[in-house]
Amino acid sequence: MAAPSAPLLRSHPHHRALFPSSLRHRPAAAVASLLGFPPCKSNSPRRLPYTAVRSSSTASPSAPVEEAAAAPTGDAEEQERVVLPTNESSDVLLRIRHTCAHVMAMAVQKLFPKAKVTIGPWIDNGFYYDFDMEPLTDKDLKKVKKEMDRIIRRNLPLVREEVSREEAQKRIEALNEPYKLEILESIKEEPITIYHIGEEWWDLCAGPHVESTGKIDRKAVELESVAGAYWRGDEKNQMLQRIYGTAWENEDQLKAYIHFKEEAKRRDHRRLGQDLDLFSIQEDAGGGLVFWHPKGAIIRHVLEDSWKQIHLQHGYDLLYTPHVAKADLWKISGHIDFYKENMYNQMDVEDEMYQLRPMNCPYHILVYKRKLHSYRDFPIRVAELGTVYRYELSGSLHGLFRVRGFTQDDAHIFCLENQIQDEIRGVLDLTEQILGQFGFRYYEINLSTRPEKSVGTDDIWEKATIALKNALDDKGWEYKVDEGGGAFYGPKIDLKIEDALGRKWQCSTVQVDFNLPERFDITYVDSNSEKKRPIMIHRAILGSLERFFGVLIEHYAGDFPLWLAPTQARILHVTDNELQYCNEVASELKSRGFRVEVCHGERLPKLIRNAETQKVPLMAVVGPKEVQARTLTIRSRHNGEIGTMPVDEFTTRLQLAVANKSSL
């Protein structure tokens, strides 16, 4: 399967030559790479939610997932919903952010006259500008913000001017701005456009902007951070200072955004992974390689078991295939020609070259080719939780979201042309079932059609695309068509899930492939005893277990539901006299398949606080009365005291709750 795409970051035409229209819908990483302006050394701002909730009470992570999408802050009594617009939904916001970038650059050069400007685009959350100057401090940022406020209050007009290339060069040279000269050289279109702020500052730019700086609400603008970024992404070039800022239409939106950032920070999977002892990245072993700790591993075990059971119920056969293969296999598949930069170096094994697998697809094709198939055999569905290895630069690694080794929930369907629509519909149903377990109900769906360069006949492309459209229509899902955005080997459907903060995550994908069946020359015998080529469908639902686990941690804020929690219940004693009974109950519950542990060595209030901190869903308190009556007093993390009940009743209720993926 193809790697999950990076979150989209819509670039803007700081100048047309820098951000041509063909790049404006590309992933941020791809745009940066193509233009020579990569992501900076610090993490860029996260995607925004569609809504944010500001609360007057303390946030709680205990809201059920069904409620979390509406109220990610938990059980706050007083909440105010503020809809956060995007650059796509609000032309005013886009103009504000673009203008703020210019205002910031003007402020920087007023305070630091030796600073040289480079580029300053808007981004999803605001804007940034890169400067060639001495390193900045937080104190410097405050000075820059104050100067921006002064410029905004002066209500200076934004004036567009068209000049000749020669005139632009003359003016740039007069300012001694070498980076602007490079930008000018890259501009192929004419006339050259310049935007002035009053009569004091200007830059090469294609707009758009607000009419005057007074149109900006200075209380809705904030400078967030400084990071390093090489000019044009080349480490041999000058290290620049990148200032990130955020800007909104009004102060309420800024406050909602700040609240969102705080909530996102609270949910950061890297911090929670450490606090809850779920996973780690051991630098002694190498960057981007995930170590699943016992608590994280048991969650993975539950995920995998559920995944396998559902797939077996839906007619898939499970596979396990090797992590390495002869390099020739990857030559046939085309990966060495088209994907080499993402693959690790080959290894010599008895004078033959072997390759760590970046994909599972060729292996599944080899399993298909082990025997001759008849048209009666179709559809053939195979699935594997297959670990793959892809090279990532160390600077791009990010917790569980960007790693070098990960396990895909990969599956391939071999079918006939007239089966494509039914199989795609089956994948969509399966996707809804699996993602629904975790409370994901809201999706963004894109249908990508044939690009200019492609393989396969017009007829099969048309049939496959119509089949994908019909399956989506039959499902009743809304979707957007990305004309020409398909892979060269076939059309595809991509699905993004929306988490509790409204952020979108690329997970599921369904891709029709006309290329690999041709490359590997796979066939079947039709009803006329003639050899024909089957259709191959690639699909993943979770994407990768590592990345999906990271999404789950942030979605739940580490507060996993009962059925998924690494420890479902802790048995807590009042005194040491109850320990024997606690251990007996724990053994009984463990024998029924429940994840239970006994905690002791502290006073009961401390044991309860520890269980709360570790986000354990249930606590069973045992004192002398419980031992005598052979009962348990059950306390829920979400609902408080549930009551005292016999062990058998607790076991039955626990079993029912886990089976129904509900609370006790």
Secondary structure as the mmCIF struct_conf table of DSSP 4:
data_model
#
loop_
_struct_conf.conf_type_id
_struct_conf.id
_struct_conf.beg_label_comp_id
_struct_conf.beg_label_asym_id
_struct_conf.beg_label_seq_id
_struct_conf.end_label_comp_id
_struct_conf.end_label_asym_id
_struct_conf.end_label_seq_id
HELX_LH_PP_P HELX_LH_PP_P1 ALA A 2 PRO A 7
STRN STRN1 LEU A 8 LEU A 8
BEND BEND1 HIS A 14 HIS A 15
TURN_TY1_P TURN_TY1_P1 ARG A 16 LEU A 18
BEND BEND2 PHE A 19 PHE A 19
HELX_RH_3T_P HELX_RH_3T_P1 SER A 21 LEU A 23
TURN_TY1_P TURN_TY1_P2 ARG A 24 HIS A 25
BEND BEND3 ARG A 26 ARG A 26
STRN STRN2 PRO A 27 PRO A 27
HELX_RH_AL_P HELX_RH_AL_P1 ALA A 28 LEU A 35
TURN_TY1_P TURN_TY1_P3 GLY A 36 GLY A 36
BEND BEND4 LYS A 41 SER A 42
HELX_LH_PP_P HELX_LH_PP_P2 ASN A 43 PRO A 49
BEND BEND5 TYR A 50 TYR A 50
STRN STRN3 THR A 51 SER A 55
BEND BEND6 SER A 56 SER A 57
TURN_TY1_P TURN_TY1_P4 PRO A 61 SER A 62
BEND BEND7 ALA A 63 ALA A 63
HELX_RH_AL_P HELX_RH_AL_P2 VAL A 65 ALA A 68
TURN_TY1_P TURN_TY1_P5 ALA A 69 ALA A 70
TURN_TY1_P TURN_TY1_P6 PRO A 72 THR A 73
BEND BEND8 ASP A 75 ASP A 75
BEND BEND9 GLU A 77 GLU A 78
STRN STRN4 GLN A 79 VAL A 83
HELX_LH_PP_P HELX_LH_PP_P3 LEU A 84 PRO A 85
TURN_TY1_P TURN_TY1_P7 ASN A 87 SER A 89
HELX_RH_AL_P HELX_RH_AL_P3 ASP A 91 LEU A 111
TURN_TY1_P TURN_TY1_P8 PRO A 113 LYS A 114
STRN STRN5 LYS A 116 VAL A 117
STRN STRN6 TRP A 122 ILE A 123
TURN_TY1_P TURN_TY1_P9 ASP A 124 ASN A 125
STRN STRN7 GLY A 126 ASP A 132
BEND BEND10 MET A 133 GLU A 134
HELX_LH_PP_P HELX_LH_PP_P4 PRO A 135 LEU A 136
HELX_RH_AL_P HELX_RH_AL_P4 ASP A 138 ARG A 153
TURN_TY1_P TURN_TY1_P10 ARG A 154 ASN A 155
HELX_LH_PP_P HELX_LH_PP_P5 LEU A 156 LEU A 156
STRN STRN8 PRO A 157 PRO A 157
STRN STRN9 LEU A 158 VAL A 163
HELX_RH_AL_P HELX_RH_AL_P5 ARG A 165 LEU A 175
TURN_TY1_P TURN_TY1_P11 ASN A 176 ASN A 176
HELX_RH_AL_P HELX_RH_AL_P6 PRO A 178 SER A 186
BEND BEND11 GLU A 189 PRO A 191
STRN STRN10 ILE A 192 ILE A 197
TURN_TY1_P TURN_TY1_P12 GLY A 198 GLU A 200
STRN STRN11 TRP A 201 LEU A 204
BEND BEND12 GLU A 211 GLU A 211
STRN STRN12 SER A 212 SER A 212
HELX_RH_3T_P HELX_RH_3T_P2 THR A 213 LYS A 215
BEND BEND13 ILE A 216 ILE A 216
HELX_RH_3T_P HELX_RH_3T_P3 ARG A 218 ALA A 220
STRN STRN13 VAL A 221 TYR A 230
HELX_RH_3T_P HELX_RH_3T_P4 TRP A 231 GLY A 233
TURN_TY1_P TURN_TY1_P13 GLU A 235 LYS A 236
BEND BEND14 ASN A 237 ASN A 237
STRN STRN14 MET A 239 ALA A 247
BEND BEND15 GLU A 249 ASN A 250
HELX_RH_AL_P HELX_RH_AL_P7 GLU A 251 ARG A 266
TURN_TY1_P TURN_TY1_P14 ARG A 267 ARG A 267
HELX_RH_AL_P HELX_RH_AL_P8 HIS A 269 ASP A 275
TURN_TY1_P TURN_TY1_P15 LEU A 276 ASP A 277
STRN STRN15 PHE A 279 ILE A 281
TURN_TY1_P TURN_TY1_P16 GLU A 283 ALA A 285
TURN_TY1_P TURN_TY1_P17 GLY A 287 GLY A 288
STRN STRN16 VAL A 290 TRP A 292
HELX_RH_AL_P HELX_RH_AL_P9 PRO A 294 GLN A 313
TURN_TY1_P TURN_TY1_P18 HIS A 314 GLY A 315
HELX_LH_PP_P HELX_LH_PP_P6 TYR A 316 TYR A 316
STRN STRN17 ASP A 317 LEU A 318
BEND BEND16 HIS A 323 HIS A 323
STRN STRN18 VAL A 324 LYS A 326
HELX_RH_AL_P HELX_RH_AL_P10 ALA A 327 SER A 333
TURN_TY1_P TURN_TY1_P19 GLY A 334 GLY A 334
HELX_RH_AL_P HELX_RH_AL_P11 HIS A 335 PHE A 338
BEND BEND17 TYR A 339 TYR A 339
HELX_RH_3T_P HELX_RH_3T_P5 LYS A 340 ASN A 342
BEND BEND18 MET A 343 MET A 343
HELX_LH_PP_P HELX_LH_PP_P7 TYR A 344 GLN A 346
STRN STRN19 MET A 347 VAL A 349
TURN_TY1_P TURN_TY1_P20 GLU A 350 ASP A 351
STRN STRN20 GLU A 352 LEU A 356
BEND BEND19 PRO A 358 PRO A 358
BEND BEND20 ASN A 360 ASN A 360
HELX_RH_AL_P HELX_RH_AL_P12 CYS A 361 TYR A 368
TURN_TY1_P TURN_TY1_P21 LYS A 369 ARG A 370
BEND BEND21 LYS A 371 LYS A 371
STRN STRN21 SER A 374 SER A 374
HELX_RH_3T_P HELX_RH_3T_P6 TYR A 375 ASP A 377
STRN STRN22 ILE A 380 TYR A 389
HELX_RH_3T_P HELX_RH_3T_P7 SER A 394 SER A 396
STRN STRN23 HIS A 398 HIS A 398
TURN_TY1_P TURN_TY1_P22 GLY A 399 PHE A 401
STRN STRN24 ARG A 402 ARG A 402
BEND BEND22 ARG A 404 ARG A 404
STRN STRN25 GLY A 405 CYS A 415
HELX_RH_3T_P HELX_RH_3T_P8 GLU A 417 GLN A 419
HELX_RH_AL_P HELX_RH_AL_P13 ILE A 420 GLY A 436
TURN_TY1_P TURN_TY1_P23 GLN A 437 GLY A 439
STRN STRN26 TYR A 443 SER A 448
BEND BEND23 GLU A 452 LYS A 453
BEND BEND24 GLY A 456 GLY A 456
HELX_RH_AL_P HELX_RH_AL_P14 ASP A 458 LYS A 475
TURN_TY1_P TURN_TY1_P24 GLY A 476 GLY A 476
STRN STRN27 LYS A 480 ASP A 482
TURN_TY1_P TURN_TY1_P25 GLU A 483 GLY A 484
BEND BEND25 GLY A 486 GLY A 486
STRN STRN28 ALA A 487 ALA A 487
TURN_TY1_P TURN_TY1_P26 PHE A 488 TYR A 489
STRN STRN29 GLY A 490 GLY A 490
STRN STRN30 LYS A 492 GLU A 498
TURN_TY1_P TURN_TY1_P27 ALA A 500 LEU A 501
BEND BEND26 GLY A 502 GLY A 502
STRN STRN31 LYS A 504 ASP A 513
BEND BEND27 PHE A 514 ASN A 515
HELX_RH_AL_P HELX_RH_AL_P15 LEU A 516 ARG A 519
TURN_TY1_P TURN_TY1_P28 PHE A 520 ASP A 521
STRN STRN32 TYR A 524 VAL A 525
TURN_TY1_P TURN_TY1_P29 SER A 527 ASN A 528
BEND BEND28 SER A 529 SER A 529
STRN STRN33 LYS A 531 LYS A 532
HELX_LH_PP_P HELX_LH_PP_P8 ARG A 533 PRO A 534
STRN STRN34 ILE A 535 SER A 544
HELX_RH_AL_P HELX_RH_AL_P16 LEU A 545 TYR A 556
TURN_TY1_P TURN_TY1_P30 ALA A 557 GLY A 558
TURN_TY1_P TURN_TY1_P31 LEU A 562 LEU A 564
BEND BEND29 PRO A 566 THR A 567
STRN STRN35 ALA A 569 HIS A 573
BEND BEND30 VAL A 574 THR A 575
HELX_RH_3T_P HELX_RH_3T_P9 ASP A 576 GLU A 578
HELX_RH_AL_P HELX_RH_AL_P17 LEU A 579 SER A 591
TURN_TY1_P TURN_TY1_P32 ARG A 592 GLY A 593
STRN STRN36 VAL A 596 CYS A 599
BEND BEND31 GLY A 601 GLU A 602
HELX_RH_AL_P HELX_RH_AL_P18 LEU A 604 THR A 613
TURN_TY1_P TURN_TY1_P33 GLN A 614 LYS A 615
BEND BEND32 PRO A 617 PRO A 617
STRN STRN37 LEU A 618 VAL A 622
HELX_RH_AL_P HELX_RH_AL_P19 PRO A 624 ALA A 629
TURN_TY1_P TURN_TY1_P34 ARG A 630 ARG A 630
STRN STRN38 THR A 631 SER A 636
TURN_TY1_P TURN_TY1_P35 ARG A 637 ASN A 639
STRN STRN39 GLY A 640 PRO A 646
HELX_RH_AL_P HELX_RH_AL_P20 VAL A 647 ALA A 659
TURN_TY1_P TURN_TY1_P36 ASN A 660 LYS A 661
#
